[in-house]
């Protein structure tokens, strides 16, 4: 049973999906020039569901930093009078031995609650680094091309067969990804985002993370539910990896959004905790991808599972 605050967060995201909006893909480029990812008081990224929930709340502010009242005070800041907090998610795990188990089998359960945080915009007298300064995007065409070549070289490190076709997909049976020619995309950014989506699918193979098989074996998983879950993981995981690689998504990663949005909305209605689980799996998939191509985030060991 979810508490009221957690249920409200899930309901908000579900409502945006029902309205035809992918709330975690917004035009951040051309903004502050900062990461776009929500950050804790110490500069470490929020993880799991908090990434996407606070990315949505970031649209109301110019700073990516979120702090508790106590953290703000410890840094010499003061929340302005009348400012309202936002709830962040906190996951806790309960591990108990099953009463009927004779072999020491453990009953592991995950619980969710929330705690209040404030954006740095709502807090006075914090160090200047908490308040963003707008940066001009003045890269030359040569610099953009050089970055694209470097990114291409990084993604090519992922050991998988690539073929060119008229659609984008990952084939589990053949362990390959098919992608349209880069020239068929509106921008190189979209081409890379689509490839990342398919690569996140590929991380779930049995000889990698084993996510796909684990999902299929869930008692609650029908073919339709599994499909929606796996696509949601690929969507969220590709967004995480995109930001880590410096290509925040500004357009659609997939062609047929309407069907995806409908399936995700239905999934969240049928299983309210599905977004929490998918966020957690996406986090694992993105980290696996980055480590495989030798680009693990600098603070990878600090990306603790504070959230789902």
C-alpha positions, 0 to 999 in steps of 0.5 A, a space after each residue: 500500500 503506497 502512502 498518500 504522497 507517493 501515490 500523488 507523485 505516481 498519479 501526477 506522472 500517470 496523468 501526464 502520460 494520459 494527456 499525451 506528454 512524456 514529462 521527462 523529455 523537455 527542451 532543456 538545451 539552450 537553458 543554463 548549460 548545466 546537467 539537467 539532472 536533479 542534484 543533491 546538496 553535495 552535487 551527487 545526482 538523484 537516482 531512480 524515480 527521483 531523477 524523473 520526478 524532480 526533472 519534471 519539477 525542475 521546469 519550475 526552477 532554474 537551479 538543479 539543486 534540491 535540499 532538505 531544510 536542514 541541509 540548507 541551514 547547514 550551508 548557511 541558507 534559509 528557505 524563504 518564507 511562504 515557499 512550499 516544499 516538494 516531496 522526494 521519494 525514499 525507498 527502504 528495504 525490509 529483509 526477514 526470514 520467511 516463517 515457513 522457510 526451512 532453508 533460510 529463504 528471506 522475504 525481501 520487501 521494498 517500502 516507499 515514503 517521501 521527505 520534503 526538499 526545496 529547490 535552491 531557487 527557494 533558498 536565500 544565501 546559499 553559496 553562489 554555485 547553487 544558483 546557475 548562470 546562463 551559458 551561451 551555446 556558441 559551439 562551432 560546426 567543427 566542434 559539434 562534428 568532433 563531438 559527434 565523432 567522439 560519441 560514435 566511437 564511444 557507442 561503438 565500444 558496446 559489443 553488439 552487431 549493428 545493421 542498417 534498416 528502415 526501422 529501429 529495434 533490438 533482436 534478442 534472438 540475434 543479439 543485434 540492433 537495427 537502426 535507420 541511416 543517421 541521415 534519416 533522422 532530423 538531427 544527430 541528437 535524435 539518431 544517438 538517442 534512438 541508438 541508446 534506446 536500443 542499446 538499453 534494450 540490449 543490456 537486458 540480455 541474459 549474458 548481460 544483466 538478465 533483466 528481460 528474462 527476470 521480467 518475463 518470469 514475474 507472475 504478474 507479467 503478461 506479454 503486454 505488461 512485459 512489453 510496456 515494462 521493457 519499453 519504459 525501462 529502455 525509455 528511461 535508461 536511454 534518457 539517463 545515458 543521454 545526459 551522462 554522454 552530454 546529449 540531453 534528449 529534445 525530441 522523440 526517441 521513438 516513432 509511435 509515442 501514442 501507443 507507448 504513452 497509452 501502454 505506460 499509462 495502463 501499466 501504471 494504472 494496473 500496477 502503481 509501483 511499476 514506475 518505481 520499479 522501471 526507474 530502478 531497472 533503468 538506473 541499473 541498465 544505464 550504469 551497465 551500458 556506461 561501464 561497458 563502453 568505459 564511460 562510467 559516471 565520475 561519481 558512479 560509486 556515489 549513485 546510491 539507491 536512495 530512491 526507487 
